[in-house]
Amino acid sequence: MDVFGKMMLALFIPALLVLLFTRITYNRYVALVLAIALIAASVYAGYTSPSIIFVIDAFSLTVGFWLASKLKK
């Protein structure tokens, strides 16, 4: 996969993971930790090559956490 494809996936997938895990666990903090654990596992396995992907992942996790807090109310 090219770098642009990885950047697009990194922009949407972590936020969606946080939202999904929030709906499953009913706790946005647990959902954030689970999403971070999945991203850490993919980093450890070597699936994220450019370092800009880490920044995009962090931004997407933040957006997902914010959306989860808005949806919970």
N, C-alpha and C positions, 0 to 999 in steps of 0.2 A: 504494500500500500504506500502511496506517496505521502509526502509530508502534509500537503493540503488536506487530504482525507483524514489523516490522524488528527490534525488540528480541528476539523469539523466534528469528529467524534468526541474529542476531548472537551469541546465546547458544550455538548448536549448530554452525553452519557452520564457524567458524574451528577449533574443536577437531577436527571431522571432517576438515578439510583437512590439519591437521598429522598426524593418524593416517594418512590416505591417502598423503600424501607420504613419511611415514616408511617405509611398506611398499614404496613404489616406489623410493626412493633408498637405503634401509637406513642412513640417517643422520638422526638427529632434529634436528640443528642445521641441516642443509640444508633439511629439511622446514619448520622454523620460519621460515627466511629466505624460502622460497618462499611460504608462507602470508602472511607480512607484506607481501611484494611484491604479492600479489593484492589484499590489503585496501588497500594504499596506492594501487593503480591505481583501485580503486573509489571511494576518497575523492577522488582527483584528478578522476575523471569526474563527481563530484557525486552519487553514489548514497546517501550517508549524510548525512542532514540534521541530526537532533538530535545534540548533542555527547555525550549519554549513550551513544550507540552506540559511540563510541570506547572508552569505559571497559569496556563489555560485551565488545567485541572483544578487548581486552587480557586481560580475565579468561578468556575462552574460549581464547585462545592459550596462556595459562599452564596451564590445565587440560589442554589437548591435549598440550602438551609434557610435562607430568607423566605423563599416561597413556601416552604414547609411551615414556617411560623405563621405566615399569612393564611394558609389553608386550615390550620388547626383551629383558628378562632371562629 
